[in-house]
Amino acid sequence: MTDTLLVAKNLSVRFGGVLAVNNVSFDVRKGEVFTLIGPNGAGKTTVFNLISRIYTPTTGEIEYTSRNGPIVLTQQPPQAIASLGIARTFQNIELFEHASVLHNLLIGRHTHRNSGFWSDLLFTRTVREAELNSRRKAEEVIELLNLQHYRDALVAGLPYGVRKVVEMARALCTEPQLLLLDEPSSGLNVEETDDMAFWISDIKEELGITVLMVEHDMSLVSKVSDRVLAMNQGEVLAMGSPREVQTNPAVIEAYLGTIDDVSSLRRTQAIQEAA
């Protein structure tokens, strides 16, 4: 399909005797927010690590439509991923804490630098123009995510929720066409999670960036996702709209136990509320 950006085909990953991902297939369409959900240990982040080339699949492959045409992503080296238009954030924030917000964002521009050693050393006109362009792009992202107040602040002194936004801002500075968000609401309060939903919608609508997300907060999933893939124990349980997946019996059982367990839990809650 012409609107398909990424296709995962029969992905499996084995670590020793553990099958972390087992025959997982899905596609991500251009301009959508596609979310992976599932209990802890379901294999969601492992799939992310396959796309970012941190891991190599035991079997299967990933096809990706880069700006220069279709490629087999699983044949690319890890250092090529950012230049192919794929950026990601991490569940555990990975920022330079003793650098300012602006400097962290400028680091995200490294994939667009094509000058040589002597040009950089002499700070030629081409290098100056590239530097100015990087500054403009960083400022655009700062404005988009309302980070003006923190532009010159050191990351080490920022609240956790702001750091989350800064990490996403740095990823956006690479000008990706596919943005991988690994649990963007992790550690955030309700208000910060609502803000995150707003940013993700803006990234999709205003920047036209496709988002592939791993997330546990189902309220965020419901607000921003076009399609959802549920996983459990490394396998696909269900795929569809957020509502279709959340009401799927296999998904409910994976999260809450059997239907009898859920009924028992509801009866217990009703008795507690009545008391």
N, C-alpha and C positions, 0 to 999 in steps of 0.2 A: 504494500500500500504506500502511496506517495506521502501520506501524512504520518507515517511511522518513523520515529526518530531512533528508537533502540529496540532490538529484538533479542531476548534471551532464549536460547534453544537447549532444552534438556540439560540444564546445568546441574552438575553434581560435584561435591567436594568432600574428600575423605582425609581426615587427619588421623593417621594411624588406623586404629580400628573403629573410629567414630565417623559416621556418615553425617556431616553437618548440614549438607544440602543434597537433596535427592530428587533428581529429574525435574527441576523447576523450569517452567517456560512461561514467558509473558512478553507483552510488547508495551512500549510507551509511545504515545502519540504526541506529535508536535503541539505545543500550546496547552497541554493539560497538566494537572497536578495528579500524579499517580502515587498512591501511598501503600507501603507495605506495613501490615499489622500482624500481631501475633504475640503469644506469651514470651517471656524471657527464654532464650535458648532456641527460639523457633528457626533461626538461620537468617534473619533479616539483615543484620549488619554484615554477615558473611557475604550475602549477595552484593551489598554495597562495595565490599572489599574486592569482589570479583570485577565489578565495573570499573573501580579505580585502579585495578591491576596490582593491588597489594597482594592478592591471592591469584593463583592460576587454577582454573577448574580441572578436576580430575577427568571429567568428560563434559561434552557440550561446548557451545561457543556463544559469543555475543556479537551481533551485527549492529553497527552504528552508522548513521548517515551523517558524516562530518560535513563541514562547509565545502570541502574539496571532493565530496562524493562518498559512496558507501565503502566501509572498511570492516574487517573482522577485528573487533576491539581486543579480543583475547590474544591476538598476535602482536599487539603493540607493547612496547616497553613502558614501565610505570612513569618514567620521566616525560613521556610524550602526551600523557592524558590531558594536562591543562591546556596545552597548545592545540589540542583537538576540539576544544570548546566544552570541556567537562570540568566543573568545579564542585567541591564538596566542603561541608562542615563536618565536625566530629562531635560525638556524644560528650566526650571530655574536651573542653575548649582548648584549642591549640593556637595561642597567640604569643607574640613577643611582649611579655609583661612590662619590660623596662623601656619600651618604645611607646611613642604617642599613638593615638588612634590614627592620625593621618599617616604616620610612617608605616603602620601595619597595613593600611589600605594601599599605600604605594608599593609595598612588597608584592601585593596581588597583581601589579602591573608588569611583573618581570617577564611574562610570556610574550609581551609586545615589544620588548627591547631587542633590536637586531643590530646594534652598533658593536664595533670591535674595541679592543683594548686601547689602541691609540686614539680613536675617536673619543672614547670616554675620558681618557687622560687629558686630552687637549680641549675637551668640552666644546666640540665643534658646533656649528649652527644646526646640523641635523640632530645632534644629541640634545641641544637646548630646546629645539622644537618638540622632540619626543618627550622631554621632561615636562614641558608646559602642557602637552596633551594629556600626560598621565595625571598631572595635577587637576586638570579640568575634569577628567573622568572620575577621579576620587571625590572631588567636590560635588559632582552630580549625585554620586551614591550617598554622600553625607547628607545632602539635602533630601533625597528620596526617603531615607530612613530616620530623618530628624536627629542627626548626630552632631549638629552644629555646636551645641554646648560642650561637647566632649572632644572636639577636633584636636586640641593640643594637650589633652590630658593623658597621663601615663595609664596604660591598661591596668597596671597593678593596683591602682587606686579606684577602679570603677566597680560599681555593683555588678553582681553576677548577671542579672538580666540584660544590662547594657553590654557586657562582654559578649553575650550570645548574639546580639544584634551586630556588634563589631565584627565578629567572625563571619557572619553572613555577608556583611558589607565587603570584607576583604575578598570573599569568593566572587561577589558580583563585579569587583574591579577587574577580574580576568576577562570580563565580557563573555560569559559562557552562553551556550545555547541549551545546555542541560545542567541544572543545579541539583546536586544531591544534598539533602538535608537529613542528617542523622539525629533524630529525636530533638527537634528544635525547641520543644516546650519543656524539656527535661530541666527540673530545678526552678521553673518559673512559677510565679503566683498567677491567680486567675486574671488579673488585669494585664499582666505581662503576656500571658498566653493569648488574650484577646488582641493585643497589639501585634503579636507574632502572626496571627491569622490575617490581620490587616496588611502586614508587610508582604506575606506570601501572595495574597491576592493582587497586590500592586505589582509584584515582580512578574506575575503571570500576565496581568492585563496591560500594564504600562510598558514593560520591557519586552514582553513577548517571549519570556524564557520558560522553557519546560521544566517542571519540578518533579523530581522523584524523591519521595520522603519516607523515612521510617519514623513511626510515631505510635505512642501508647495512649495519648490523650484523645479519647474518642470524640470529645466535643470539637477539638481542633480538626480532627479527621473529617467530621461531618461538615464543618464550615467551609473547608477549602478544597476538598478532594473531588475530582471528577470520577475517578475509578479507584477501587481498593482491591488489593490482593492480600488475603489472609493466609498465613503460614503457621504450621505447627510441626515441631520435630523435623524440620528441614524439608517439609513437603507442602504443596499447595492444598489448602482446604477449600477456598472459594474465591471467586473474582466477580466484581460487578460494581454497582453503585454503592455508596456508603450504607444506604439503608438495606439494600439486598444482602450485603455481606454481614452487617450487624445482626440481621434477623435470621441468618442461616443457622440451622440447628447444630451443624458440625462446629461452627465458630463459637457459638454459645457454650457448647460442651468443652471446647478447648480452653476457654477463659474461666468458666464457672463450674465445670463438672457436668455430670449427666443431667438430663431433664428432671429426673427425680431429685437430684441434689439441688437444682435451682428451685423446684417447688418447695422443698423442705426449707431452703433459705428464706423464701418469701413468707412461708407460714411462721417461721421464727421471728422475722421482722414485724409481721402483723401482730403477733402476740406481744412483742416488746413495745410496739407503738400503743396498743390497747392498754397495757399496764401503765 
